[in-house]
C-alpha cells in the first residue's frame, strides 16, 4: 500500500481583471502564497483568502489550494 506525505501547500487567489476586448473572455490575475502550513484546514484558508481579497482592488473570482506530496511505499 502506498502512502502520500504532503510536503508543500500553496494558496492561490484568482481575481477578475476585466474582459478581453478581442475575445470577450474574462482576464484573470493570480496571487499565490507559498509555504502554507500543510495542516491548515479548508475553513482557515478560506478565512485568510477572503480577508486578503477584501484588501485588493480586483474582485475575487476563485480560491485554489495546491498541494504537493511525496508518495512512498507503506
N, C-alpha and C positions, 0 to 999 in steps of 0.2 A: 504494500500500500504506500502511496506517495504522500508526502506532507509538504504543504506550502507555508513558508515563513515569510510574512510581509516584512520587507526591508525598507521601503520608502513609500511616502504618500505625498501627493501634490493636490492642492485645492486650486481649481481654475474657475474664474468668474468670466462669463461671456456677456458683453454689453452690446446693445444695438447702437450703431453709429450712422443711421440714416439708410437711404435707399440708393442703390447704384442707378445712375441716370440712364445708362445704356441697357442694362438687363432687367431693371425693375426689381432685382432681388435685394434683400437686406444686406447691409455691411455690418460685420461683427468685429469687435475689438476684444482681445483676450488679456486678462491679468492673472498671472499664476503666482502661487505662493508655495515654495518648495519646503522640504523638511518639516512637513506637518506631522505631528505625533501619530504614529500608526494606531495608537489606542483611542484616538479621538472618535467619538460617536457621530452618527449622522446628524443628530439634533444639535450637537456642539458646532459642527461645521456649518450647518445652516444658519445658526445664530450669528456666527462670525461673518459669514458671507453676506448676510443681509445688513449687518452693521457697517461693513466696508462699503457695500453698494450704496447705502444712504449718503456716503461722503463723496460719491462720484457724480459727475455731470451727466453721464450717459445712463439710460435706463437698463436695469439688469434683465437679461434675457434668459440665462440658464446658469446653473451651478454644477460643476463636474468635480468628481474626486477620481484621481488617477493613482492606482496602487501598483507597486512593483513587488513581486515575491520571488524568493528563491525556492525552487522545487527540488526535493531530495527524497531518497528512499527512506521509508519509515521503519 
